[in-house]
Amino acid sequence: YARAIAAMNSPANLNAAAALAEKYEVVAKAAVAKKAIPDCAMTFIAGADTLSGDLEAYYNVLFDADPTSIGGKIPDEAFYYDYAG
């Protein structure tokens, strides 16, 4: 995942990343992804405790502002994936 995020964030890979975003239906068109990817701030954080704690605080802010913005509930522990590799 860390390598994939680094590749997505690399300006040299922007066209390929945008094409993959379209291919896997993340967005409808590569052109949209090409404009969006540089501003997405995609990040890989290793460590379940750090990730779940930071994200939980963020999700609480979103939930407090508008519960529908995150599906009406705070994600439970099953939402998080602990990559130990």
PDB file of N, CA, C and O in Angstrom:
ATOM      1  N   TYR A   1       0.801  -1.189   0.000  1.00  0.00           N
ATOM      2  CA  TYR A   1       0.000   0.000   0.000  1.00  0.00           C
ATOM      3  C   TYR A   1       0.854   1.267   0.000  1.00  0.00           C
ATOM      4  O   TYR A   1       0.536   2.244  -0.679  1.00  0.00           O
ATOM      5  N   ALA A   2       1.927   1.238   0.760  1.00  0.00           N
ATOM      6  CA  ALA A   2       2.797   2.415   0.807  1.00  0.00           C
ATOM      7  C   ALA A   2       3.351   2.723  -0.578  1.00  0.00           C
ATOM      8  O   ALA A   2       3.390   3.883  -0.989  1.00  0.00           O
ATOM      9  N   ARG A   3       3.779   1.692  -1.297  1.00  0.00           N
ATOM     10  CA  ARG A   3       4.311   1.906  -2.649  1.00  0.00           C
ATOM     11  C   ARG A   3       3.219   2.401  -3.595  1.00  0.00           C
ATOM     12  O   ARG A   3       3.477   3.253  -4.445  1.00  0.00           O
ATOM     13  N   ALA A   4       2.013   1.878  -3.456  1.00  0.00           N
ATOM     14  CA  ALA A   4       0.915   2.299  -4.322  1.00  0.00           C
ATOM     15  C   ALA A   4       0.578   3.773  -4.088  1.00  0.00           C
ATOM     16  O   ALA A   4       0.354   4.518  -5.043  1.00  0.00           O
ATOM     17  N   ILE A   5       0.542   4.187  -2.840  1.00  0.00           N
ATOM     18  CA  ILE A   5       0.255   5.586  -2.534  1.00  0.00           C
ATOM     19  C   ILE A   5       1.368   6.483  -3.066  1.00  0.00           C
ATOM     20  O   ILE A   5       1.103   7.543  -3.634  1.00  0.00           O
ATOM     21  N   ALA A   6       2.614   6.052  -2.877  1.00  0.00           N
ATOM     22  CA  ALA A   6       3.742   6.839  -3.399  1.00  0.00           C
ATOM     23  C   ALA A   6       3.647   6.972  -4.919  1.00  0.00           C
ATOM     24  O   ALA A   6       3.905   8.045  -5.464  1.00  0.00           O
ATOM     25  N   ALA A   7       3.281   5.893  -5.600  1.00  0.00           N
ATOM     26  CA  ALA A   7       3.150   5.933  -7.055  1.00  0.00           C
ATOM     27  C   ALA A   7       2.006   6.859  -7.471  1.00  0.00           C
ATOM     28  O   ALA A   7       2.139   7.620  -8.430  1.00  0.00           O
ATOM     29  N   MET A   8       0.894   6.797  -6.758  1.00  0.00           N
ATOM     30  CA  MET A   8      -0.239   7.666  -7.080  1.00  0.00           C
ATOM     31  C   MET A   8       0.116   9.146  -6.891  1.00  0.00           C
ATOM     32  O   MET A   8      -0.356  10.004  -7.636  1.00  0.00           O
ATOM     33  N   ASN A   9       0.941   9.429  -5.903  1.00  0.00           N
ATOM     34  CA  ASN A   9       1.303  10.811  -5.603  1.00  0.00           C
ATOM     35  C   ASN A   9       2.435  11.355  -6.472  1.00  0.00           C
ATOM     36  O   ASN A   9       2.695  12.558  -6.460  1.00  0.00           O
ATOM     37  N   SER A  10       3.104  10.493  -7.217  1.00  0.00           N
ATOM     38  CA  SER A  10       4.229  10.914  -8.043  1.00  0.00           C
ATOM     39  C   SER A  10       3.736  11.610  -9.319  1.00  0.00           C
ATOM     40  O   SER A  10       2.971  11.023 -10.084  1.00  0.00           O
ATOM     41  N   PRO A  11       4.162  12.838  -9.548  1.00  0.00           N
ATOM     42  CA  PRO A  11       3.762  13.525 -10.788  1.00  0.00           C
ATOM     43  C   PRO A  11       4.130  12.732 -12.040  1.00  0.00           C
ATOM     44  O   PRO A  11       3.443  12.824 -13.057  1.00  0.00           O
ATOM     45  N   ALA A  12       5.195  11.964 -11.969  1.00  0.00           N
ATOM     46  CA  ALA A  12       5.618  11.176 -13.130  1.00  0.00           C
ATOM     47  C   ALA A  12       4.618  10.067 -13.459  1.00  0.00           C
ATOM     48  O   ALA A  12       4.577   9.586 -14.591  1.00  0.00           O
ATOM     49  N   ASN A  13       3.821   9.664 -12.485  1.00  0.00           N
ATOM     50  CA  ASN A  13       2.851   8.585 -12.686  1.00  0.00           C
ATOM     51  C   ASN A  13       1.419   9.081 -12.838  1.00  0.00           C
ATOM     52  O   ASN A  13       0.488   8.275 -12.860  1.00  0.00           O
ATOM     53  N   LEU A  14       1.229  10.379 -12.943  1.00  0.00           N
ATOM     54  CA  LEU A  14      -0.121  10.938 -12.939  1.00  0.00           C
ATOM     55  C   LEU A  14      -1.007  10.357 -14.032  1.00  0.00           C
ATOM     56  O   LEU A  14      -2.149   9.990 -13.756  1.00  0.00           O
ATOM     57  N   ASN A  15      -0.524  10.265 -15.245  1.00  0.00           N
ATOM     58  CA  ASN A  15      -1.350   9.729 -16.336  1.00  0.00           C
ATOM     59  C   ASN A  15      -1.725   8.271 -16.089  1.00  0.00           C
ATOM     60  O   ASN A  15      -2.875   7.881 -16.290  1.00  0.00           O
ATOM     61  N   ALA A  16      -0.760   7.471 -15.655  1.00  0.00           N
ATOM     62  CA  ALA A  16      -1.033   6.056 -15.383  1.00  0.00           C
ATOM     63  C   ALA A  16      -1.999   5.906 -14.207  1.00  0.00           C
ATOM     64  O   ALA A  16      -2.908   5.077 -14.244  1.00  0.00           O
ATOM     65  N   ALA A  17      -1.797   6.709 -13.172  1.00  0.00           N
ATOM     66  CA  ALA A  17      -2.674   6.646 -12.006  1.00  0.00           C
ATOM     67  C   ALA A  17      -4.101   7.039 -12.390  1.00  0.00           C
ATOM     68  O   ALA A  17      -5.063   6.404 -11.956  1.00  0.00           O
ATOM     69  N   ALA A  18      -4.231   8.065 -13.186  1.00  0.00           N
ATOM     70  CA  ALA A  18      -5.555   8.512 -13.629  1.00  0.00           C
ATOM     71  C   ALA A  18      -6.234   7.437 -14.473  1.00  0.00           C
ATOM     72  O   ALA A  18      -7.435   7.202 -14.338  1.00  0.00           O
ATOM     73  N   ALA A  19      -5.476   6.797 -15.329  1.00  0.00           N
ATOM     74  CA  ALA A  19      -6.034   5.720 -16.158  1.00  0.00           C
ATOM     75  C   ALA A  19      -6.514   4.558 -15.292  1.00  0.00           C
ATOM     76  O   ALA A  19      -7.565   3.976 -15.562  1.00  0.00           O
ATOM     77  N   LEU A  20      -5.755   4.221 -14.259  1.00  0.00           N
ATOM     78  CA  LEU A  20      -6.172   3.151 -13.355  1.00  0.00           C
ATOM     79  C   LEU A  20      -7.422   3.536 -12.568  1.00  0.00           C
ATOM     80  O   LEU A  20      -8.291   2.698 -12.326  1.00  0.00           O
ATOM     81  N   ALA A  21      -7.509   4.791 -12.173  1.00  0.00           N
ATOM     82  CA  ALA A  21      -8.696   5.253 -11.450  1.00  0.00           C
ATOM     83  C   ALA A  21      -9.945   5.096 -12.318  1.00  0.00           C
ATOM     84  O   ALA A  21     -11.016   4.746 -11.822  1.00  0.00           O
ATOM     85  N   GLU A  22      -9.798   5.355 -13.600  1.00  0.00           N
ATOM     86  CA  GLU A  22     -10.928   5.154 -14.512  1.00  0.00           C
ATOM     87  C   GLU A  22     -11.193   3.668 -14.717  1.00  0.00           C
ATOM     88  O   GLU A  22     -12.340   3.224 -14.652  1.00  0.00           O
ATOM     89  N   LYS A  23     -10.147   2.906 -14.962  1.00  0.00           N
ATOM     90  CA  LYS A  23     -10.291   1.463 -15.223  1.00  0.00           C
ATOM     91  C   LYS A  23     -11.018   0.760 -14.082  1.00  0.00           C
ATOM     92  O   LYS A  23     -11.882  -0.083 -14.320  1.00  0.00           O
ATOM     93  N   TYR A  24     -10.670   1.105 -12.846  1.00  0.00           N
ATOM     94  CA  TYR A  24     -11.266   0.447 -11.682  1.00  0.00           C
ATOM     95  C   TYR A  24     -12.468   1.213 -11.126  1.00  0.00           C
ATOM     96  O   TYR A  24     -12.917   0.966 -10.007  1.00  0.00           O
ATOM     97  N   GLU A  25     -12.975   2.141 -11.926  1.00  0.00           N
ATOM     98  CA  GLU A  25     -14.207   2.867 -11.652  1.00  0.00           C
ATOM     99  C   GLU A  25     -14.188   3.645 -10.338  1.00  0.00           C
ATOM    100  O   GLU A  25     -15.203   3.755  -9.651  1.00  0.00           O
ATOM    101  N   VAL A  26     -13.019   4.178 -10.002  1.00  0.00           N
ATOM    102  CA  VAL A  26     -12.928   5.096  -8.872  1.00  0.00           C
ATOM    103  C   VAL A  26     -13.560   6.410  -9.287  1.00  0.00           C
ATOM    104  O   VAL A  26     -14.237   7.067  -8.495  1.00  0.00           O
ATOM    105  N   VAL A  27     -13.333   6.785 -10.536  1.00  0.00           N
ATOM    106  CA  VAL A  27     -13.966   7.943 -11.166  1.00  0.00           C
ATOM    107  C   VAL A  27     -14.425   7.525 -12.555  1.00  0.00           C
ATOM    108  O   VAL A  27     -13.980   6.509 -13.089  1.00  0.00           O
ATOM    109  N   ALA A  28     -15.318   8.318 -13.132  1.00  0.00           N
ATOM    110  CA  ALA A  28     -15.854   7.972 -14.454  1.00  0.00           C
ATOM    111  C   ALA A  28     -14.838   8.170 -15.572  1.00  0.00           C
ATOM    112  O   ALA A  28     -14.816   7.399 -16.531  1.00  0.00           O
ATOM    113  N   LYS A  29     -14.009   9.181 -15.460  1.00  0.00           N
ATOM    114  CA  LYS A  29     -13.058   9.517 -16.522  1.00  0.00           C
ATOM    115  C   LYS A  29     -11.676   9.805 -15.957  1.00  0.00           C
ATOM    116  O   LYS A  29     -11.541  10.401 -14.888  1.00  0.00           O
ATOM    117  N   ALA A  30     -10.657   9.378 -16.681  1.00  0.00           N
ATOM    118  CA  ALA A  30      -9.273   9.615 -16.271  1.00  0.00           C
ATOM    119  C   ALA A  30      -8.979  11.108 -16.153  1.00  0.00           C
ATOM    120  O   ALA A  30      -8.192  11.522 -15.302  1.00  0.00           O
ATOM    121  N   ALA A  31      -9.601  11.905 -16.994  1.00  0.00           N
ATOM    122  CA  ALA A  31      -9.355  13.348 -16.948  1.00  0.00           C
ATOM    123  C   ALA A  31      -9.766  13.940 -15.598  1.00  0.00           C
ATOM    124  O   ALA A  31      -9.116  14.856 -15.093  1.00  0.00           O
ATOM    125  N   VAL A  32     -10.832  13.419 -15.026  1.00  0.00           N
ATOM    126  CA  VAL A  32     -11.279  13.885 -13.710  1.00  0.00           C
ATOM    127  C   VAL A  32     -10.236  13.495 -12.660  1.00  0.00           C
ATOM    128  O   VAL A  32      -9.849  14.314 -11.826  1.00  0.00           O
ATOM    129  N   ALA A  33      -9.790  12.254 -12.706  1.00  0.00           N
ATOM    130  CA  ALA A  33      -8.782  11.786 -11.758  1.00  0.00           C
ATOM    131  C   ALA A  33      -7.490  12.578 -11.901  1.00  0.00           C
ATOM    132  O   ALA A  33      -6.848  12.916 -10.906  1.00  0.00           O
ATOM    133  N   LYS A  34      -7.114  12.869 -13.129  1.00  0.00           N
ATOM    134  CA  LYS A  34      -5.870  13.604 -13.373  1.00  0.00           C
ATOM    135  C   LYS A  34      -5.902  14.980 -12.705  1.00  0.00           C
ATOM    136  O   LYS A  34      -4.883  15.453 -12.202  1.00  0.00           O
ATOM    137  N   LYS A  35      -7.057  15.610 -12.702  1.00  0.00           N
ATOM    138  CA  LYS A  35      -7.179  16.908 -12.039  1.00  0.00           C
ATOM    139  C   LYS A  35      -7.254  16.750 -10.525  1.00  0.00           C
ATOM    140  O   LYS A  35      -6.761  17.608  -9.793  1.00  0.00           O
ATOM    141  N   ALA A  36      -7.862  15.666 -10.043  1.00  0.00           N
ATOM    142  CA  ALA A  36      -8.106  15.493  -8.609  1.00  0.00           C
ATOM    143  C   ALA A  36      -6.922  14.916  -7.840  1.00  0.00           C
ATOM    144  O   ALA A  36      -6.671  15.325  -6.706  1.00  0.00           O
ATOM    145  N   ILE A  37      -6.204  13.993  -8.422  1.00  0.00           N
ATOM    146  CA  ILE A  37      -5.152  13.264  -7.699  1.00  0.00           C
ATOM    147  C   ILE A  37      -4.148  14.198  -7.018  1.00  0.00           C
ATOM    148  O   ILE A  37      -3.831  13.969  -5.850  1.00  0.00           O
ATOM    149  N   PRO A  38      -3.635  15.227  -7.676  1.00  0.00           N
ATOM    150  CA  PRO A  38      -2.640  16.074  -7.002  1.00  0.00           C
ATOM    151  C   PRO A  38      -3.148  16.753  -5.727  1.00  0.00           C
ATOM    152  O   PRO A  38      -2.354  17.110  -4.857  1.00  0.00           O
ATOM    153  N   ASP A  39      -4.460  16.932  -5.616  1.00  0.00           N
ATOM    154  CA  ASP A  39      -5.029  17.601  -4.448  1.00  0.00           C
ATOM    155  C   ASP A  39      -5.668  16.641  -3.447  1.00  0.00           C
ATOM    156  O   ASP A  39      -6.292  17.084  -2.482  1.00  0.00           O
ATOM    157  N   CYS A  40      -5.524  15.354  -3.659  1.00  0.00           N
ATOM    158  CA  CYS A  40      -6.185  14.370  -2.786  1.00  0.00           C
ATOM    159  C   CYS A  40      -5.464  14.133  -1.463  1.00  0.00           C
ATOM    160  O   CYS A  40      -6.080  13.657  -0.509  1.00  0.00           O
ATOM    161  N   ALA A  41      -4.204  14.446  -1.387  1.00  0.00           N
ATOM    162  CA  ALA A  41      -3.424  14.235  -0.157  1.00  0.00           C
ATOM    163  C   ALA A  41      -3.500  12.787   0.323  1.00  0.00           C
ATOM    164  O   ALA A  41      -3.669  12.528   1.514  1.00  0.00           O
ATOM    165  N   MET A  42      -3.374  11.850  -0.613  1.00  0.00           N
ATOM    166  CA  MET A  42      -3.389  10.437  -0.237  1.00  0.00           C
ATOM    167  C   MET A  42      -2.175  10.132   0.625  1.00  0.00           C
ATOM    168  O   MET A  42      -1.062  10.565   0.329  1.00  0.00           O
ATOM    169  N   THR A  43      -2.405   9.384   1.689  1.00  0.00           N
ATOM    170  CA  THR A  43      -1.359   9.102   2.652  1.00  0.00           C
ATOM    171  C   THR A  43      -1.466   7.666   3.126  1.00  0.00           C
ATOM    172  O   THR A  43      -2.566   7.131   3.265  1.00  0.00           O
ATOM    173  N   PHE A  44      -0.332   7.046   3.371  1.00  0.00           N
ATOM    174  CA  PHE A  44      -0.292   5.721   3.982  1.00  0.00           C
ATOM    175  C   PHE A  44       0.297   5.879   5.370  1.00  0.00           C
ATOM    176  O   PHE A  44       1.385   6.432   5.528  1.00  0.00           O
ATOM    177  N   ILE A  45      -0.415   5.397   6.376  1.00  0.00           N
ATOM    178  CA  ILE A  45       0.066   5.443   7.756  1.00  0.00           C
ATOM    179  C   ILE A  45       0.111   4.019   8.273  1.00  0.00           C
ATOM    180  O   ILE A  45      -0.916   3.344   8.338  1.00  0.00           O
ATOM    181  N   ALA A  46       1.290   3.564   8.640  1.00  0.00           N
ATOM    182  CA  ALA A  46       1.428   2.217   9.195  1.00  0.00           C
ATOM    183  C   ALA A  46       1.136   2.265  10.685  1.00  0.00           C
ATOM    184  O   ALA A  46       1.553   3.195  11.375  1.00  0.00           O
ATOM    185  N   GLY A  47       0.428   1.277  11.175  1.00  0.00           N
ATOM    186  CA  GLY A  47       0.157   1.181  12.597  1.00  0.00           C
ATOM    187  C   GLY A  47      -1.304   1.377  12.912  1.00  0.00           C
ATOM    188  O   GLY A  47      -1.824   2.486  12.792  1.00  0.00           O
ATOM    189  N   ALA A  48      -1.966   0.331  13.308  1.00  0.00           N
ATOM    190  CA  ALA A  48      -3.405   0.351  13.538  1.00  0.00           C
ATOM    191  C   ALA A  48      -3.807   1.336  14.631  1.00  0.00           C
ATOM    192  O   ALA A  48      -4.814   2.028  14.482  1.00  0.00           O
ATOM    193  N   ASP A  49      -3.060   1.419  15.711  1.00  0.00           N
ATOM    194  CA  ASP A  49      -3.448   2.307  16.813  1.00  0.00           C
ATOM    195  C   ASP A  49      -3.443   3.762  16.374  1.00  0.00           C
ATOM    196  O   ASP A  49      -4.383   4.504  16.658  1.00  0.00           O
ATOM    197  N   THR A  50      -2.401   4.164  15.690  1.00  0.00           N
ATOM    198  CA  THR A  50      -2.303   5.544  15.218  1.00  0.00           C
ATOM    199  C   THR A  50      -3.410   5.834  14.220  1.00  0.00           C
ATOM    200  O   THR A  50      -4.096   6.851  14.317  1.00  0.00           O
ATOM    201  N   LEU A  51      -3.575   4.951  13.281  1.00  0.00           N
ATOM    202  CA  LEU A  51      -4.563   5.172  12.235  1.00  0.00           C
ATOM    203  C   LEU A  51      -5.967   5.239  12.795  1.00  0.00           C
ATOM    204  O   LEU A  51      -6.697   6.192  12.524  1.00  0.00           O
ATOM    205  N   SER A  52      -6.355   4.246  13.571  1.00  0.00           N
ATOM    206  CA  SER A  52      -7.731   4.242  14.049  1.00  0.00           C
ATOM    207  C   SER A  52      -7.995   5.419  14.974  1.00  0.00           C
ATOM    208  O   SER A  52      -9.084   5.993  14.930  1.00  0.00           O
ATOM    209  N   GLY A  53      -7.037   5.798  15.809  1.00  0.00           N
ATOM    210  CA  GLY A  53      -7.227   6.943  16.702  1.00  0.00           C
ATOM    211  C   GLY A  53      -7.366   8.243  15.943  1.00  0.00           C
ATOM    212  O   GLY A  53      -8.263   9.038  16.225  1.00  0.00           O
ATOM    213  N   ASP A  54      -6.486   8.466  14.980  1.00  0.00           N
ATOM    214  CA  ASP A  54      -6.548   9.698  14.185  1.00  0.00           C
ATOM    215  C   ASP A  54      -7.822   9.751  13.353  1.00  0.00           C
ATOM    216  O   ASP A  54      -8.491  10.782  13.294  1.00  0.00           O
ATOM    217  N   LEU A  55      -8.150   8.646  12.715  1.00  0.00           N
ATOM    218  CA  LEU A  55      -9.344   8.633  11.881  1.00  0.00           C
ATOM    219  C   LEU A  55     -10.611   8.734  12.711  1.00  0.00           C
ATOM    220  O   LEU A  55     -11.571   9.388  12.303  1.00  0.00           O
ATOM    221  N   GLU A  56     -10.623   8.094  13.866  1.00  0.00           N
ATOM    222  CA  GLU A  56     -11.824   8.164  14.700  1.00  0.00           C
ATOM    223  C   GLU A  56     -12.116   9.613  15.098  1.00  0.00           C
ATOM    224  O   GLU A  56     -13.270  10.042  15.084  1.00  0.00           O
ATOM    225  N   ALA A  57     -11.086  10.354  15.448  1.00  0.00           N
ATOM    226  CA  ALA A  57     -11.276  11.767  15.790  1.00  0.00           C
ATOM    227  C   ALA A  57     -11.828  12.535  14.581  1.00  0.00           C
ATOM    228  O   ALA A  57     -12.730  13.361  14.721  1.00  0.00           O
ATOM    229  N   TYR A  58     -11.286  12.257  13.416  1.00  0.00           N
ATOM    230  CA  TYR A  58     -11.749  12.911  12.191  1.00  0.00           C
ATOM    231  C   TYR A  58     -13.200  12.532  11.895  1.00  0.00           C
ATOM    232  O   TYR A  58     -14.015  13.395  11.567  1.00  0.00           O
ATOM    233  N   TYR A  59     -13.517  11.256  12.009  1.00  0.00           N
ATOM    234  CA  TYR A  59     -14.886  10.804  11.749  1.00  0.00           C
ATOM    235  C   TYR A  59     -15.874  11.415  12.736  1.00  0.00           C
ATOM    236  O   TYR A  59     -17.016  11.693  12.369  1.00  0.00           O
ATOM    237  N   ASN A  60     -15.459  11.627  13.972  1.00  0.00           N
ATOM    238  CA  ASN A  60     -16.330  12.277  14.948  1.00  0.00           C
ATOM    239  C   ASN A  60     -16.650  13.707  14.531  1.00  0.00           C
ATOM    240  O   ASN A  60     -17.784  14.161  14.683  1.00  0.00           O
ATOM    241  N   VAL A  61     -15.657  14.415  14.007  1.00  0.00           N
ATOM    242  CA  VAL A  61     -15.894  15.775  13.518  1.00  0.00           C
ATOM    243  C   VAL A  61     -16.902  15.754  12.374  1.00  0.00           C
ATOM    244  O   VAL A  61     -17.848  16.541  12.352  1.00  0.00           O
ATOM    245  N   LEU A  62     -16.688  14.841  11.421  1.00  0.00           N
ATOM    246  CA  LEU A  62     -17.619  14.735  10.293  1.00  0.00           C
ATOM    247  C   LEU A  62     -19.019  14.348  10.760  1.00  0.00           C
ATOM    248  O   LEU A  62     -20.018  14.904  10.304  1.00  0.00           O
ATOM    249  N   PHE A  63     -19.072  13.385  11.677  1.00  0.00           N
ATOM    250  CA  PHE A  63     -20.362  12.921  12.189  1.00  0.00           C
ATOM    251  C   PHE A  63     -21.112  14.045  12.895  1.00  0.00           C
ATOM    252  O   PHE A  63     -22.316  14.218  12.704  1.00  0.00           O
ATOM    253  N   ASP A  64     -20.389  14.806  13.711  1.00  0.00           N
ATOM    254  CA  ASP A  64     -21.014  15.914  14.431  1.00  0.00           C
ATOM    255  C   ASP A  64     -21.553  16.976  13.469  1.00  0.00           C
ATOM    256  O   ASP A  64     -22.592  17.585  13.726  1.00  0.00           O
ATOM    257  N   ALA A  65     -20.847  17.191  12.375  1.00  0.00           N
ATOM    258  CA  ALA A  65     -21.283  18.190  11.397  1.00  0.00           C
ATOM    259  C   ALA A  65     -22.462  17.686  10.573  1.00  0.00           C
ATOM    260  O   ALA A  65     -23.418  18.424  10.334  1.00  0.00           O
ATOM    261  N   ASP A  66     -22.394  16.422  10.135  1.00  0.00           N
ATOM    262  CA  ASP A  66     -23.455  15.847   9.302  1.00  0.00           C
ATOM    263  C   ASP A  66     -23.282  14.337   9.280  1.00  0.00           C
ATOM    264  O   ASP A  66     -22.452  13.834   8.522  1.00  0.00           O
ATOM    265  N   PRO A  67     -24.031  13.602  10.077  1.00  0.00           N
ATOM    266  CA  PRO A  67     -23.876  12.144  10.144  1.00  0.00           C
ATOM    267  C   PRO A  67     -23.970  11.435   8.790  1.00  0.00           C
ATOM    268  O   PRO A  67     -23.345  10.392   8.592  1.00  0.00           O
ATOM    269  N   THR A  68     -24.737  11.988   7.872  1.00  0.00           N
ATOM    270  CA  THR A  68     -24.857  11.336   6.564  1.00  0.00           C
ATOM    271  C   THR A  68     -23.571  11.415   5.756  1.00  0.00           C
ATOM    272  O   THR A  68     -23.386  10.645   4.814  1.00  0.00           O
ATOM    273  N   SER A  69     -22.676  12.340   6.112  1.00  0.00           N
ATOM    274  CA  SER A  69     -21.429  12.474   5.360  1.00  0.00           C
ATOM    275  C   SER A  69     -20.533  11.252   5.492  1.00  0.00           C
ATOM    276  O   SER A  69     -19.649  11.033   4.663  1.00  0.00           O
ATOM    277  N   ILE A  70     -20.760  10.450   6.539  1.00  0.00           N
ATOM    278  CA  ILE A  70     -19.966   9.220   6.717  1.00  0.00           C
ATOM    279  C   ILE A  70     -20.868   8.000   6.871  1.00  0.00           C
ATOM    280  O   ILE A  70     -20.501   7.026   7.528  1.00  0.00           O
ATOM    281  N   GLY A  71     -22.033   8.059   6.269  1.00  0.00           N
ATOM    282  CA  GLY A  71     -22.911   6.894   6.270  1.00  0.00           C
ATOM    283  C   GLY A  71     -23.775   6.755   7.514  1.00  0.00           C
ATOM    284  O   GLY A  71     -24.368   5.699   7.733  1.00  0.00           O
ATOM    285  N   GLY A  72     -23.861   7.796   8.331  1.00  0.00           N
ATOM    286  CA  GLY A  72     -24.759   7.779   9.465  1.00  0.00           C
ATOM    287  C   GLY A  72     -24.224   7.168  10.742  1.00  0.00           C
ATOM    288  O   GLY A  72     -24.923   7.135  11.755  1.00  0.00           O
ATOM    289  N   LYS A  73     -22.972   6.675  10.707  1.00  0.00           N
ATOM    290  CA  LYS A  73     -22.396   6.108  11.925  1.00  0.00           C
ATOM    291  C   LYS A  73     -20.878   6.157  11.857  1.00  0.00           C
ATOM    292  O   LYS A  73     -20.288   6.240  10.780  1.00  0.00           O
ATOM    293  N   ILE A  74     -20.262   6.105  13.029  1.00  0.00           N
ATOM    294  CA  ILE A  74     -18.801   6.045  13.124  1.00  0.00           C
ATOM    295  C   ILE A  74     -18.385   4.611  12.790  1.00  0.00           C
ATOM    296  O   ILE A  74     -18.968   3.668  13.326  1.00  0.00           O
ATOM    297  N   PRO A  75     -17.388   4.425  11.916  1.00  0.00           N
ATOM    298  CA  PRO A  75     -16.960   3.058  11.588  1.00  0.00           C
ATOM    299  C   PRO A  75     -16.470   2.309  12.830  1.00  0.00           C
ATOM    300  O   PRO A  75     -15.858   2.894  13.723  1.00  0.00           O
ATOM    301  N   ASP A  76     -16.751   1.004  12.868  1.00  0.00           N
ATOM    302  CA  ASP A  76     -16.258   0.186  13.971  1.00  0.00           C
ATOM    303  C   ASP A  76     -14.883  -0.384  13.627  1.00  0.00           C
ATOM    304  O   ASP A  76     -14.335  -0.081  12.567  1.00  0.00           O
ATOM    305  N   GLU A  77     -14.331  -1.197  14.501  1.00  0.00           N
ATOM    306  CA  GLU A  77     -12.975  -1.738  14.317  1.00  0.00           C
ATOM    307  C   GLU A  77     -12.829  -2.569  13.043  1.00  0.00           C
ATOM    308  O   GLU A  77     -11.729  -2.666  12.498  1.00  0.00           O
ATOM    309  N   ALA A  78     -13.899  -3.161  12.568  1.00  0.00           N
ATOM    310  CA  ALA A  78     -13.830  -3.975  11.348  1.00  0.00           C
ATOM    311  C   ALA A  78     -13.492  -3.127  10.120  1.00  0.00           C
ATOM    312  O   ALA A  78     -13.051  -3.655   9.100  1.00  0.00           O
ATOM    313  N   PHE A  79     -13.696  -1.833  10.221  1.00  0.00           N
ATOM    314  CA  PHE A  79     -13.404  -0.919   9.117  1.00  0.00           C
ATOM    315  C   PHE A  79     -11.903  -0.815   8.850  1.00  0.00           C
ATOM    316  O   PHE A  79     -11.488  -0.627   7.706  1.00  0.00           O
ATOM    317  N   TYR A  80     -11.091  -0.936   9.895  1.00  0.00           N
ATOM    318  CA  TYR A  80      -9.652  -0.708   9.789  1.00  0.00           C
ATOM    319  C   TYR A  80      -8.919  -1.980   9.395  1.00  0.00           C
ATOM    320  O   TYR A  80      -9.248  -3.074   9.852  1.00  0.00           O
ATOM    321  N   TYR A  81      -7.933  -1.816   8.550  1.00  0.00           N
ATOM    322  CA  TYR A  81      -7.095  -2.931   8.111  1.00  0.00           C
ATOM    323  C   TYR A  81      -5.705  -2.718   8.655  1.00  0.00           C
ATOM    324  O   TYR A  81      -5.087  -1.685   8.398  1.00  0.00           O
ATOM    325  N   ASP A  82      -5.206  -3.675   9.400  1.00  0.00           N
ATOM    326  CA  ASP A  82      -3.872  -3.574   9.982  1.00  0.00           C
ATOM    327  C   ASP A  82      -2.889  -4.299   9.078  1.00  0.00           C
ATOM    328  O   ASP A  82      -2.805  -5.528   9.087  1.00  0.00           O
ATOM    329  N   TYR A  83      -2.154  -3.528   8.303  1.00  0.00           N
ATOM    330  CA  TYR A  83      -1.146  -4.085   7.409  1.00  0.00           C
ATOM    331  C   TYR A  83       0.154  -4.208   8.173  1.00  0.00           C
ATOM    332  O   TYR A  83       0.752  -3.202   8.552  1.00  0.00           O
ATOM    333  N   ALA A  84       0.591  -5.417   8.398  1.00  0.00           N
ATOM    334  CA  ALA A  84       1.807  -5.639   9.182  1.00  0.00           C
ATOM    335  C   ALA A  84       2.928  -6.154   8.283  1.00  0.00           C
ATOM    336  O   ALA A  84       3.639  -7.081   8.672  1.00  0.00           O
ATOM    337  N   GLY A  85       3.103  -5.589   7.113  1.00  0.00           N
ATOM    338  CA  GLY A  85       4.115  -6.094   6.219  1.00  0.00           C
ATOM    339  C   GLY A  85       5.000  -5.053   5.775  1.00  0.00           C
ATOM    340  O   GLY A  85       5.923  -5.314   5.004  1.00  0.00           O
TER     341      GLY A  85
END
